[in-house]
Amino acid sequence: MTSAPLSGDPATTPAPKKRGSGAGRTVSAVLLVALTVVLVLFVVFNTQSVRVSLVFGVVDLPLVIALVAAAVLGGLIVALLSLRARRHR
């Protein structure tokens, strides 16, 4: 007497497909290298110092630090606002 194979039997279930093809990984690697080169050039060409006026005083910073800090703060504000919008839905 033979029994019918169970639906969870590893011998009868197909192997899961692997995510990410070789071409997709290559494109991702090329984009990562290109982004890294752009960021390094950005840092190299923005070395001059700028005066930043804060609530509690004035500081002199390299331009790249001021720009990165502004981008990070902007990203945090967008992330917090999107979380708040998701909670209200």
TIMI-2910 file (N, C-alpha, C, CB; in pm, 1 decimal, decimal comma, always signed):
<rs>
+----------+----------+----------+----------+----------+----------+----------+----------+----------+----------+----------+----------+------+
!      n_x !      n_y !      n_z !     ca_x !     ca_y !     ca_z !      c_x !      c_y !      c_z !     cb_x !     cb_y !     cb_z ! resn !
+----------+----------+----------+----------+----------+----------+----------+----------+----------+----------+----------+----------+------+
!    +83,6 !   -116,3 !     +0,0 !     +0,0 !     +0,0 !     +0,0 !    +89,0 !   +123,9 !     +0,0 !    -95,6 !     -0,9 !   +120,7 !  Met !
!    +67,0 !   +210,0 !    -95,8 !   +144,8 !   +333,1 !   -100,8 !    +56,1 !   +448,3 !    -60,5 !   +204,8 !   +356,4 !   -241,3 !  Thr !
!   +114,9 !   +539,6 !    +10,5 !    +37,1 !   +655,8 !    +53,4 !    +65,0 !   +772,2 !    -41,1 !    +70,8 !   +694,7 !   +200,6 !  Ser !
!    -28,8 !   +861,0 !    -49,1 !    -13,1 !   +979,4 !   -134,2 !    +89,3 !  +1073,0 !    -69,9 !   -150,3 !  +1052,8 !   -155,2 !  Ala !
!   +174,4 !  +1136,1 !   -149,6 !   +273,7 !  +1226,9 !    -91,8 !   +207,1 !  +1347,4 !    -26,7 !   +372,1 !  +1273,4 !   -199,2 !  Pro !
!   +263,0 !  +1387,4 !    +84,7 !   +211,4 !  +1504,2 !   +155,0 !   +250,4 !  +1630,8 !    +81,1 !   +263,2 !  +1508,3 !   +299,5 !  Leu !
!   +172,2 !  +1734,8 !    +99,1 !   +200,2 !  +1858,7 !    +25,4 !   +329,5 !  +1924,0 !    +72,1 !    +84,4 !  +1957,0 !    +41,1 !  Ser !
!   +374,5 !  +1898,3 !   +193,4 !   +496,3 !  +1957,5 !   +244,7 !   +617,7 !  +1868,3 !   +228,0 !   +478,8 !  +1991,2 !   +388,1 !  Gly !
!   +601,7 !  +1757,1 !   +153,4 !   +711,8 !  +1663,2 !   +134,0 !   +821,8 !  +1729,1 !    +50,3 !   +661,7 !  +1532,9 !    +65,8 !  Asp !
!   +945,8 !  +1737,2 !   +102,0 !  +1053,2 !  +1802,8 !    +27,9 !  +1082,8 !  +1737,6 !   -105,9 !  +1177,4 !  +1804,5 !   +110,2 !  Pro !
!  +1053,2 !  +1610,5 !   -121,4 !  +1080,9 !  +1542,1 !   -247,7 !   +986,3 !  +1586,1 !   -357,7 !  +1071,6 !  +1392,2 !   -229,3 !  Ala !
!   +868,3 !  +1635,1 !   -321,7 !   +769,5 !  +1671,2 !   -423,4 !   +756,7 !  +1821,6 !   -443,8 !   +635,4 !  +1614,6 !   -386,3 !  Thr !
!   +806,6 !  +1902,3 !   -351,6 !   +794,3 !  +2047,1 !   -366,5 !   +915,8 !  +2100,9 !   -442,2 !   +780,8 !  +2116,2 !   -227,7 !  Thr !
!   +891,8 !  +2191,9 !   -533,5 !  +1004,1 !  +2248,4 !   -609,2 !  +1090,0 !  +2337,8 !   -520,8 !   +952,9 !  +2327,9 !   -730,3 !  Pro !
!  +1215,6 !  +2346,5 !   -553,2 !  +1307,6 !  +2432,7 !   -477,5 !  +1271,7 !  +2578,3 !   -502,6 !  +1456,1 !  +2405,3 !   -517,0 !  Ala !
!  +1280,5 !  +2662,6 !   -401,1 !  +1248,7 !  +2804,0 !   -420,8 !  +1349,0 !  +2869,0 !   -515,8 !  +1247,2 !  +2878,4 !   -286,0 !  Pro !
!  +1299,5 !  +2962,0 !   -595,9 !  +1386,4 !  +3030,8 !   -691,2 !  +1475,7 !  +3128,6 !   -617,3 !  +1303,4 !  +3104,2 !   -799,0 !  Lys !
!  +1599,1 !  +3137,8 !   -661,7 !  +1691,8 !  +3232,4 !   -601,6 !  +1659,1 !  +3371,7 !   -651,7 !  +1838,3 !  +3195,3 !   -633,7 !  Lys !
!  +1668,8 !  +3467,4 !   -559,6 !  +1643,8 !  +3605,8 !   -598,0 !  +1771,5 !  +3668,5 !   -647,6 !  +1586,5 !  +3686,2 !   -480,8 !  Arg !
!  +1759,5 !  +3758,8 !   -743,0 !  +1874,7 !  +3831,7 !   -793,5 !  +1953,2 !  +3750,7 !   -894,8 !  +1964,5 !  +3872,0 !   -679,6 !  Gly !
!  +1953,9 !  +3800,1 !  -1015,4 !  +2030,2 !  +3731,5 !  -1118,3 !  +2170,9 !  +3786,2 !  -1121,7 !  +1963,3 !  +3745,7 !  -1255,4 !  Ser !
!  +2255,3 !  +3723,6 !  -1196,2 !  +2392,4 !  +3769,9 !  -1210,1 !  +2398,5 !  +3907,9 !  -1271,4 !  +2472,3 !  +3673,0 !  -1293,4 !  Gly !
!  +2313,2 !  +3934,6 !  -1370,4 !  +2311,4 !  +4065,6 !  -1435,6 !  +2263,0 !  +4173,3 !  -1338,8 !  +2221,7 !  +4062,4 !  -1560,7 !  Ala !
!  +2164,9 !  +4140,2 !  -1257,0 !  +2114,2 !  +4236,7 !  -1159,4 !  +2218,8 !  +4273,1 !  -1055,9 !  +1991,4 !  +4181,8 !  -1090,4 !  Gly !
!  +2295,1 !  +4174,6 !  -1013,6 !  +2402,0 !  +4201,6 !   -917,1 !  +2512,0 !  +4285,4 !   -980,1 !  +2460,3 !  +4070,7 !   -863,2 !  Arg !
!  +2540,8 !  +4261,6 !  -1106,3 !  +2643,0 !  +4340,3 !  -1176,0 !  +2599,3 !  +4484,8 !  -1188,0 !  +2671,4 !  +4281,9 !  -1315,1 !  Thr !
!  +2475,4 !  +4506,8 !  -1223,9 !  +2423,1 !  +4644,0 !  -1235,1 !  +2427,4 !  +4712,1 !  -1098,7 !  +2277,7 !  +4643,8 !  -1291,0 !  Val !
!  +2390,4 !  +4641,1 !   -994,2 !  +2395,4 !  +4698,4 !   -859,3 !  +2537,9 !  +4735,0 !   -819,7 !  +2336,8 !  +4600,3 !   -757,6 !  Ser !
!  +2632,9 !  +4649,0 !   -852,3 !  +2772,5 !  +4676,7 !   -819,5 !  +2823,9 !  +4797,3 !   -895,7 !  +2859,4 !  +4555,3 !   -849,5 !  Ala !
!  +2789,1 !  +4808,3 !  -1022,8 !  +2832,1 !  +4922,9 !  -1104,5 !  +2771,3 !  +5051,7 !  -1049,4 !  +2791,4 !  +4903,2 !  -1253,6 !  Val !
!  +2644,1 !  +5049,0 !  -1012,9 !  +2579,7 !  +5167,4 !   -956,3 !  +2641,7 !  +5205,7 !   -822,6 !  +2430,0 !  +5143,4 !   -939,2 !  Leu !
!  +2676,6 !  +5107,9 !   -741,8 !  +2740,1 !  +5135,3 !   -613,1 !  +2877,0 !  +5200,3 !   -632,4 !  +2754,0 !  +5006,0 !   -531,8 !  Leu !
!  +2954,6 !  +5150,0 !   -726,4 !  +3085,8 !  +5208,4 !   -754,6 !  +3069,4 !  +5350,7 !   -808,3 !  +3164,1 !  +5120,8 !   -856,1 !  Val !
!  +2974,9 !  +5372,1 !   -898,1 !  +2952,8 !  +5505,5 !   -954,6 !  +2909,5 !  +5603,7 !   -845,4 !  +2846,5 !  +5500,0 !  -1066,7 !  Ala !
!  +2821,2 !  +5561,7 !   -757,1 !  +2776,6 !  +5647,3 !   -648,5 !  +2891,7 !  +5679,6 !   -554,0 !  +2662,4 !  +5581,0 !   -572,1 !  Leu !
!  +2976,3 !  +5582,2 !   -526,9 !  +3092,1 !  +5604,9 !   -440,9 !  +3187,3 !  +5706,4 !   -503,2 !  +3165,5 !  +5473,1 !   -414,1 !  Thr !
!  +3211,3 !  +5695,6 !   -632,8 !  +3299,1 !  +5790,6 !   -701,6 !  +3240,6 !  +5931,0 !   -695,1 !  +3320,5 !  +5748,5 !   -848,5 !  Val !
!  +3110,8 !  +5944,5 !   -718,2 !  +3046,4 !  +6075,8 !   -712,1 !  +3056,8 !  +6134,5 !   -571,3 !  +2898,6 !  +6065,5 !   -754,9 !  Val !
!  +3034,7 !  +6053,1 !   -470,0 !  +3044,1 !  +6102,1 !   -332,5 !  +3186,2 !  +6144,2 !   -296,4 !  +2996,2 !  +5995,2 !   -235,6 !  Leu !
!  +3285,5 !  +6067,6 !   -341,2 !  +3424,8 !  +6105,0 !   -313,8 !  +3458,2 !  +6236,2 !   -383,1 !  +3521,8 !  +5993,8 !   -359,9 !  Val !
!  +3417,2 !  +6252,6 !   -507,7 !  +3440,5 !  +6378,8 !   -579,0 !  +3368,3 !  +6494,7 !   -510,7 !  +3394,4 !  +6367,1 !   -725,3 !  Leu !
!  +3249,9 !  +6470,7 !   -460,0 !  +3174,0 !  +6572,4 !   -388,3 !  +3250,7 !  +6620,5 !   -265,8 !  +3036,9 !  +6517,8 !   -346,9 !  Phe !
!  +3308,0 !  +6526,2 !   -191,9 !  +3384,5 !  +6561,6 !    -72,6 !  +3511,5 !  +6637,2 !   -110,7 !  +3419,7 !  +6435,5 !     +8,3 !  Val !
!  +3579,6 !  +6592,4 !   -214,1 !  +3705,4 !  +6655,3 !   -254,6 !  +3684,0 !  +6799,3 !   -301,0 !  +3771,4 !  +6574,1 !   -366,0 !  Val !
!  +3576,9 !  +6825,2 !   -374,1 !  +3555,3 !  +6958,6 !   -430,2 !  +3482,1 !  +7054,0 !   -335,8 !  +3478,1 !  +6947,0 !   -558,1 !  Phe !
!  +3436,9 !  +7008,3 !   -220,6 !  +3366,3 !  +7094,5 !   -126,2 !  +3441,0 !  +7102,6 !     +6,5 !  +3223,6 !  +7043,5 !   -103,5 !  Asn !
!  +3566,1 !  +7143,4 !     -0,1 !  +3647,5 !  +7149,5 !   +120,3 !  +3651,6 !  +7287,7 !   +183,5 !  +3786,3 !  +7105,3 !    +89,1 !  Thr !
!  +3601,6 !  +7390,0 !   +114,4 !  +3607,8 !  +7523,9 !   +172,4 !  +3521,8 !  +7531,6 !   +298,6 !  +3562,0 !  +7629,3 !    +69,8 !  Gln !
!  +3556,8 !  +7624,4 !   +384,2 !  +3489,0 !  +7638,9 !   +512,3 !  +3376,6 !  +7740,8 !   +500,6 !  +3588,2 !  +7680,5 !   +622,2 !  Ser !
!  +3266,4 !  +7713,8 !   +567,2 !  +3152,2 !  +7806,0 !   +567,5 !  +3112,7 !  +7835,8 !   +711,7 !  +3031,3 !  +7746,3 !   +488,3 !  Val !
!  +3053,2 !  +7951,5 !   +731,9 !  +3005,1 !  +7991,0 !   +864,0 !  +2857,9 !  +7951,0 !   +874,4 !  +3024,2 !  +8145,3 !   +888,2 !  Arg !
!  +2826,9 !  +7873,5 !   +977,4 !  +2690,4 !  +7825,2 !   +998,6 !  +2638,5 !  +7887,7 !  +1127,0 !  +2684,8 !  +7668,1 !  +1005,6 !  Val !
!  +2524,8 !  +7956,0 !  +1115,6 !  +2464,4 !  +8020,3 !  +1231,7 !  +2362,1 !  +7925,6 !  +1293,3 !  +2398,2 !  +8155,4 !  +1192,6 !  Ser !
!  +2388,7 !  +7886,0 !  +1416,2 !  +2299,3 !  +7797,6 !  +1489,8 !  +2222,6 !  +7879,5 !  +1593,1 !  +2378,5 !  +7682,2 !  +1558,0 !  Leu !
!  +2128,6 !  +7819,2 !  +1658,9 !  +2048,7 !  +7888,7 !  +1759,5 !  +2137,5 !  +7934,8 !  +1874,7 !  +1935,6 !  +7797,4 !  +1811,7 !  Val !
!  +2234,6 !  +7854,7 !  +1912,7 !  +2317,3 !  +7883,4 !  +2028,9 !  +2453,0 !  +7943,7 !  +1993,8 !  +2337,6 !  +7758,2 !  +2107,4 !  Phe !
!  +2481,4 !  +7968,4 !  +1867,1 !  +2609,1 !  +8028,0 !  +1830,6 !  +2639,1 !  +8014,1 !  +1682,7 !  +2719,7 !  +7965,8 !  +1910,7 !  Gly !
!  +2760,9 !  +8049,8 !  +1647,6 !  +2807,2 !  +8043,3 !  +1509,3 !  +2929,7 !  +7953,4 !  +1505,0 !  +2839,6 !  +8185,8 !  +1452,7 !  Val !
!  +2933,7 !  +7861,5 !  +1405,9 !  +3047,8 !  +7771,8 !  +1390,9 !  +3097,5 !  +7776,6 !  +1246,5 !  +3009,8 !  +7626,5 !  +1431,3 !  Val !
!  +3226,0 !  +7750,9 !  +1229,1 !  +3283,9 !  +7736,2 !  +1096,1 !  +3303,0 !  +7588,1 !  +1068,5 !  +3418,9 !  +7813,6 !  +1083,7 !  Asp !
!  +3243,1 !  +7539,8 !   +959,0 !  +3248,8 !  +7398,8 !   +922,3 !  +3291,6 !  +7384,4 !   +777,0 !  +3112,5 !  +7330,7 !   +945,4 !  Leu !
!  +3348,6 !  +7270,6 !   +740,7 !  +3367,4 !  +7243,4 !   +598,0 !  +3230,4 !  +7234,7 !   +529,6 !  +3448,5 !  +7111,3 !   +576,6 !  Pro !
!  +3223,8 !  +7282,8 !   +406,9 !  +3096,3 !  +7285,8 !   +334,4 !  +3034,2 !  +7147,5 !   +324,1 !  +3116,0 !  +7343,7 !   +195,0 !  Leu !
!  +3114,1 !  +7045,8 !   +301,4 !  +3060,4 !  +6911,3 !   +285,8 !  +2990,0 !  +6865,0 !   +413,4 !  +3172,4 !  +6813,5 !   +248,6 !  Val !
!  +3042,6 !  +6898,9 !   +529,9 !  +2978,3 !  +6860,6 !   +656,6 !  +2843,7 !  +6930,4 !   +670,1 !  +3069,1 !  +6895,4 !   +777,4 !  Ile !
!  +2839,8 !  +7059,1 !   +636,0 !  +2713,3 !  +7133,4 !   +644,4 !  +2608,9 !  +7075,3 !   +549,3 !  +2736,3 !  +7282,2 !   +612,6 !  Ala !
!  +2650,8 !  +7039,3 !   +427,6 !  +2556,2 !  +6983,8 !   +330,3 !  +2507,5 !  +6845,0 !   +370,9 !  +2620,5 !  +6977,3 !   +192,4 !  Leu !
!  +2597,9 !  +6762,5 !   +420,6 !  +2557,8 !  +6627,7 !   +463,8 !  +2464,7 !  +6636,8 !   +584,8 !  +2682,7 !  +6541,3 !   +498,3 !  Val !
!  +2495,2 !  +6726,0 !   +678,3 !  +2408,5 !  +6743,0 !   +795,1 !  +2268,9 !  +6789,8 !   +752,6 !  +2470,8 !  +6843,8 !   +894,3 !  Ala !
!  +2263,3 !  +6882,9 !   +657,7 !  +2132,9 !  +6929,7 !   +608,2 !  +2056,5 !  +6817,2 !   +539,2 !  +2151,5 !  +7047,5 !   +511,1 !  Ala !
!  +2126,6 !  +6733,7 !   +461,2 !  +2060,8 !  +6622,3 !   +392,8 !  +2009,2 !  +6519,3 !   +492,1 !  +2156,8 !  +6556,2 !   +294,2 !  Ala !
!  +2087,9 !  +6489,3 !   +595,1 !  +2045,4 !  +6392,2 !   +696,1 !  +1923,8 !  +6444,8 !   +772,6 !  +2161,1 !  +6361,2 !   +793,8 !  Val !
!  +1927,6 !  +6571,4 !   +812,7 !  +1812,3 !  +6629,1 !   +882,9 !  +1688,2 !  +6630,3 !   +794,2 !  +1844,4 !  +6771,6 !   +929,8 !  Leu !
!  +1705,5 !  +6662,3 !   +667,4 !  +1592,5 !  +6657,9 !   +574,0 !  +1535,7 !  +6518,0 !   +559,8 !  +1634,8 !  +6709,5 !   +437,9 !  Gly !
!  +1623,4 !  +6419,0 !   +550,3 !  +1577,6 !  +6279,6 !   +541,6 !  +1503,3 !  +6235,4 !   +666,3 !  +1695,3 !  +6187,3 !   +517,9 !  Gly !
!  +1553,0 !  +6276,8 !   +781,6 !  +1483,3 !  +6242,7 !   +906,6 !  +1344,7 !  +6305,9 !   +913,4 !  +1566,0 !  +6287,3 !  +1027,1 !  Leu !
!  +1333,7 !  +6429,3 !   +869,9 !  +1203,6 !  +6496,7 !   +871,1 !  +1106,2 !  +6424,3 !   +778,0 !  +1218,4 !  +6645,3 !   +829,0 !  Ile !
!  +1152,3 !  +6387,8 !   +657,4 !  +1066,0 !  +6315,8 !   +563,3 !  +1024,7 !  +6181,0 !   +620,8 !  +1137,3 !  +6296,3 !   +428,3 !  Val !
!  +1118,2 !  +6108,9 !   +682,8 !  +1086,2 !  +5978,4 !   +741,1 !   +983,9 !  +5991,4 !   +853,0 !  +1212,8 !  +5911,2 !   +794,0 !  Ala !
!  +1001,1 !  +6090,7 !   +939,1 !   +905,9 !  +6109,7 !  +1049,1 !   +767,9 !  +6148,3 !   +998,0 !   +956,8 !  +6216,4 !  +1145,4 !  Leu !
!   +763,1 !  +6233,5 !   +897,5 !   +633,7 !  +6272,1 !   +841,1 !   +565,2 !  +6154,6 !   +771,0 !   +651,7 !  +6387,9 !   +742,9 !  Leu !
!   +642,1 !  +6068,6 !   +705,0 !   +580,0 !  +5953,3 !   +639,4 !   +529,8 !  +5852,4 !   +742,9 !   +680,0 !  +5885,7 !   +543,4 !  Ser !
!   +603,0 !  +5835,6 !   +853,5 !   +553,0 !  +5749,2 !   +960,6 !   +422,9 !  +5803,7 !  +1019,4 !   +658,6 !  +5734,7 !  +1071,0 !  Leu !
!   +419,2 !  +5932,9 !  +1038,2 !   +299,2 !  +5995,7 !  +1092,4 !   +181,1 !  +5978,8 !   +996,6 !   +324,6 !  +6144,8 !  +1120,1 !  Arg !
!   +206,6 !  +5992,3 !   +867,0 !    +99,2 !  +5975,0 !   +767,2 !    +49,4 !  +5831,5 !   +765,6 !   +148,3 !  +6014,7 !   +626,5 !  Ala !
!   +139,0 !  +5733,1 !   +781,2 !    +98,1 !  +5592,7 !   +782,6 !    +11,1 !  +5561,8 !   +904,0 !   +221,0 !  +5501,4 !   +781,6 !  Arg !
!    +41,5 !  +5622,6 !  +1016,7 !    -37,5 !  +5597,0 !  +1138,3 !   -179,8 !  +5650,1 !  +1124,8 !    +30,2 !  +5660,7 !  +1260,3 !  Arg !
!   -197,1 !  +5758,3 !  +1051,2 !   -330,2 !  +5818,5 !  +1037,7 !   -417,2 !  +5744,4 !   +936,5 !   -317,4 !  +5964,5 !   +996,7 !  His !
!   -358,2 !  +5656,4 !   +856,7 !   -438,0 !  +5580,0 !   +758,4 !   -506,2 !  +5463,5 !   +820,8 !   -351,9 !  +5531,5 !   +645,1 !  Arg !
+----------+----------+----------+----------+----------+----------+----------+----------+----------+----------+----------+----------+------+
</rs>
